[in-house]
Amino acid sequence: MPKNRVAVIGVGETPFRAHVTDKTYVELSQDAAKAALEDAGLTPDDIDAIVFSMAPTQFMGVNDVEKWAVDSIWASGKPLMRVHTGGATGGSALHAGYAHVASGMHRTVLIVGADRVAETPDAQHILNLIWDPFYEQDFALNTVTMTALATQRYMHKYGTTEEQFARVVVRSRKNALQNPNAHLKGNITIDDVMKSPRMSWPYKLFDICPRSSGAAAVVLANEEVTKKHCSRPAFINGIGGLTSTVFMGDRVGPYTDAEFCDEAELTFAGAEAYAQAGITNPIKQIQVVELYDPFSSIQFPQLESLGFCERGRAQNLSDDGSFDMGAMLSVNPSGGTLCSNPIGVTGLVRVADAALQIMGKAGKNQLPGVQNALSTAIGGSVQFVNCTVLGADYV
Amino acid sequence: MLGVAMHPPSAWIADKRLEEMVFDTARAALDNASVDRKELDHVTIAASDELDGRSISSMLLSAPAGAYLKDEIKVTDSGLVGFCLEVMRIESGRFHLGLVSSWNKSSKAPFEDVMRMRCEPFFTRDIGLNMSIADGFFAQAVSRSYRISPSDANAAVHASYQQARQNERGMRSEVPSLEAIASSPYVSVPLRKLQQAPITDGCVSMVACSGEWLRKHPDRRALARVSGLSWRIDDYQLGEKRLSSLRGFQETFRKALSMSGLRDVSQLDVVEIDSQTSFHNLACRRALDLPSTVQVSPSGGPFAQNPYFCTGLVHAAEAVLQVSNRAGAVQVKGAARAAAHGSHGFAQQGNAVAIFEGV
């Protein structure tokens, strides 16, 4: 049990686009912070501490960029820390913010960040430099080829087809049509995905997320502030995180602790979060998931690791429409990471979009009767994972 | 606090990869605490991609830092800010036994180039601002506001080196003569080369637990308890007010003291200050109005070792050693309360303070 209850009481997001040419990085951060504060009905003076969500700064080109953003996000004179766990950053930042409030040291925390992934001419070159300089950097290894390897293994293990992954893209782009902030959206077909240019087998261009620029922010509060300012908060009822080894080869085979292609680390992180949140039957108790899915093949293993179905079953349920909006489980009603990926805040966007469903503020994407929602974030060589269970009621 | 370990510092640790430094230090901290890695329920890391020379450096370093199959979060501000998160995670009630690690292998990275890339691209980058120049601005400002003369600064650095030479965990560098300090070249007026603490390689790990965990493990003995904690960021712009007033530094100390239930700094026995130059050293002492009963940086501070990113966490480890009467040759007799300070950003944009009490 946490010492203090923690709730999301405000959410802010900017539109996500390839380039935002009329604003600087710090102005983008400010836009999200301002939106979240307004949503929470708070002013900057009401915020006790700030957690800055930002992954590698090499994409946008300013080291320790949160120091530059301090004045723009009204952080001067307050406690601020930046969290960075690669793609998992936004989820980790949320968990760090949770610790701020749950510990009783702060009443309110603003979690904010921004990214401009397309500022660099070649993000995948930077994502080659995340690997070991002695052994791995010289391979054509980046996040596309790395996850393509995992996907090949998953297809071999469960017989998944490229068309089944393509259907995930079709669903995501369709969901994103109702999300004004989504970067990619549209009514496309499986055939469109299959005919898009080949990138790294089995990936085609449409199987891969865009490089997005934009910002997001979330306001967390303790019980006292929540009662005063928010009639319909999203309580943080469960958090779980796990770090695995960087080495992909150590995550395959019969003796591995967590199978690479199954993203089995999420099984452990999910179990921890579920235990805290009182979730014993995820498919019955959770209505919405916002999964970190920068590639079309990343949804199925997450859904299976998180107990929504048995291993190898997610592809069939996806084909049946069970993960469509308002069906058995609404998967990424926002369009998810496949449609917007500002890496430094993507995990936070997942939390924000899940919280909006609980708070009844998801606009045209709003689903009825959402009691529990779950968000995930994944980083590194699919080695940093975390998940958050949000609820309409405090558990 | 259950255990601490520091890697022996060096200007260039050439016989180990960074992963090996981190592993050896984390292992030593666990051994010092008599804790098995399997017992940990979380890990907190504080590190800088840019200084480590890799994007997402924790990909390769989280496992050596003990985080394999643990709930781990990385902070990028400084080692001592990472420690603040570690304490909050335990205080949240969700976690009970953790390992916090931070490191710096600047011998791998062109330090001032990394600092220059901190500058935003519109104004400060073009003028070539880096750490030394920012510290030069700071030195100019505090020379006026805290009445620090060049001879004061030379004497202070001489004394720091003398103190640092006593610390067997430090570099034990030769003490430069006052003449050598006074005639060393300017790096950024009024700051001279020998008035700066040299950057070193280093690593530090600490094991922390909740009171609940300790009660369930009566066979384990804590070294110290954390009684106060504070961290704060200030304006990005290097304006005269921020540079000259040390308001952020003072406020960070005030809040940590308040959390500890202490009236003022006179109730501390030891203060380890992150003074990157002798101007920082003197300005910080004067800003806190420290009485003579408080021993300032008995470890030698950054002049003993200065693994820049984690110097504040090194100070936390030194503070724990002081209040547990394990500080060796630099032990302050009867030290019961010790404060550790760390700073980050250009010219103390960020400050953090942790206060430890003996148990």
Boltz contact constraints between the chains, C-beta under 6 A:
constraints:
  - contact:
      token1: [A, 1]
      token2: [B, 93]
      max_distance: 6.0
  - contact:
      token1: [A, 2]
      token2: [B, 92]
      max_distance: 6.0
  - contact:
      token1: [A, 2]
      token2: [B, 93]
      max_distance: 6.0
  - contact:
      token1: [A, 2]
      token2: [B, 94]
      max_distance: 6.0
  - contact:
      token1: [A, 3]
      token2: [B, 93]
      max_distance: 6.0
  - contact:
      token1: [A, 56]
      token2: [B, 55]
      max_distance: 6.0
  - contact:
      token1: [A, 56]
      token2: [B, 56]
      max_distance: 6.0
  - contact:
      token1: [A, 58]
      token2: [B, 55]
      max_distance: 6.0
  - contact:
      token1: [A, 62]
      token2: [B, 120]
      max_distance: 6.0
  - contact:
      token1: [A, 63]
      token2: [B, 50]
      max_distance: 6.0
  - contact:
      token1: [A, 63]
      token2: [B, 117]
      max_distance: 6.0
  - contact:
      token1: [A, 63]
      token2: [B, 118]
      max_distance: 6.0
  - contact:
      token1: [A, 64]
      token2: [B, 118]
      max_distance: 6.0
  - contact:
      token1: [A, 67]
      token2: [B, 236]
      max_distance: 6.0
  - contact:
      token1: [A, 67]
      token2: [B, 345]
      max_distance: 6.0
  - contact:
      token1: [A, 67]
      token2: [B, 349]
      max_distance: 6.0
  - contact:
      token1: [A, 68]
      token2: [B, 120]
      max_distance: 6.0
  - contact:
      token1: [A, 68]
      token2: [B, 236]
      max_distance: 6.0
  - contact:
      token1: [A, 70]
      token2: [B, 233]
      max_distance: 6.0
  - contact:
      token1: [A, 70]
      token2: [B, 236]
      max_distance: 6.0
  - contact:
      token1: [A, 71]
      token2: [B, 235]
      max_distance: 6.0
  - contact:
      token1: [A, 71]
      token2: [B, 236]
      max_distance: 6.0
  - contact:
      token1: [A, 75]
      token2: [B, 233]
      max_distance: 6.0
  - contact:
      token1: [A, 76]
      token2: [B, 234]
      max_distance: 6.0
  - contact:
      token1: [A, 76]
      token2: [B, 235]
      max_distance: 6.0
  - contact:
      token1: [A, 79]
      token2: [B, 231]
      max_distance: 6.0
  - contact:
      token1: [A, 79]
      token2: [B, 232]
      max_distance: 6.0
  - contact:
      token1: [A, 80]
      token2: [B, 233]
      max_distance: 6.0
  - contact:
      token1: [A, 81]
      token2: [B, 75]
      max_distance: 6.0
  - contact:
      token1: [A, 81]
      token2: [B, 77]
      max_distance: 6.0
  - contact:
      token1: [A, 81]
      token2: [B, 81]
      max_distance: 6.0
  - contact:
      token1: [A, 82]
      token2: [B, 76]
      max_distance: 6.0
  - contact:
      token1: [A, 82]
      token2: [B, 77]
      max_distance: 6.0
  - contact:
      token1: [A, 84]
      token2: [B, 74]
      max_distance: 6.0
  - contact:
      token1: [A, 84]
      token2: [B, 76]
      max_distance: 6.0
  - contact:
      token1: [A, 85]
      token2: [B, 74]
      max_distance: 6.0
  - contact:
      token1: [A, 86]
      token2: [B, 56]
      max_distance: 6.0
  - contact:
      token1: [A, 92]
      token2: [B, 73]
      max_distance: 6.0
  - contact:
      token1: [A, 96]
      token2: [B, 73]
      max_distance: 6.0
  - contact:
      token1: [A, 96]
      token2: [B, 85]
      max_distance: 6.0
  - contact:
      token1: [A, 99]
      token2: [B, 88]
      max_distance: 6.0
  - contact:
      token1: [A, 99]
      token2: [B, 89]
      max_distance: 6.0
  - contact:
      token1: [A, 99]
      token2: [B, 92]
      max_distance: 6.0
  - contact:
      token1: [A, 100]
      token2: [B, 88]
      max_distance: 6.0
  - contact:
      token1: [A, 102]
      token2: [B, 92]
      max_distance: 6.0
  - contact:
      token1: [A, 103]
      token2: [B, 88]
      max_distance: 6.0
  - contact:
      token1: [A, 103]
      token2: [B, 91]
      max_distance: 6.0
  - contact:
      token1: [A, 103]
      token2: [B, 92]
      max_distance: 6.0
  - contact:
      token1: [A, 105]
      token2: [B, 88]
      max_distance: 6.0
  - contact:
      token1: [A, 126]
      token2: [B, 55]
      max_distance: 6.0
  - contact:
      token1: [A, 129]
      token2: [B, 55]
      max_distance: 6.0
  - contact:
      token1: [A, 130]
      token2: [B, 55]
      max_distance: 6.0
  - contact:
      token1: [A, 130]
      token2: [B, 56]
      max_distance: 6.0
  - contact:
      token1: [A, 130]
      token2: [B, 59]
      max_distance: 6.0
  - contact:
      token1: [A, 132]
      token2: [B, 60]
      max_distance: 6.0
  - contact:
      token1: [A, 241]
      token2: [B, 71]
      max_distance: 6.0
  - contact:
      token1: [A, 243]
      token2: [B, 62]
      max_distance: 6.0
  - contact:
      token1: [A, 243]
      token2: [B, 67]
      max_distance: 6.0
  - contact:
      token1: [A, 243]
      token2: [B, 72]
      max_distance: 6.0
  - contact:
      token1: [A, 245]
      token2: [B, 63]
      max_distance: 6.0
  - contact:
      token1: [A, 245]
      token2: [B, 68]
      max_distance: 6.0
  - contact:
      token1: [A, 246]
      token2: [B, 59]
      max_distance: 6.0
  - contact:
      token1: [A, 246]
      token2: [B, 60]
      max_distance: 6.0
  - contact:
      token1: [A, 380]
      token2: [B, 56]
      max_distance: 6.0
  - contact:
      token1: [A, 380]
      token2: [B, 59]
      max_distance: 6.0
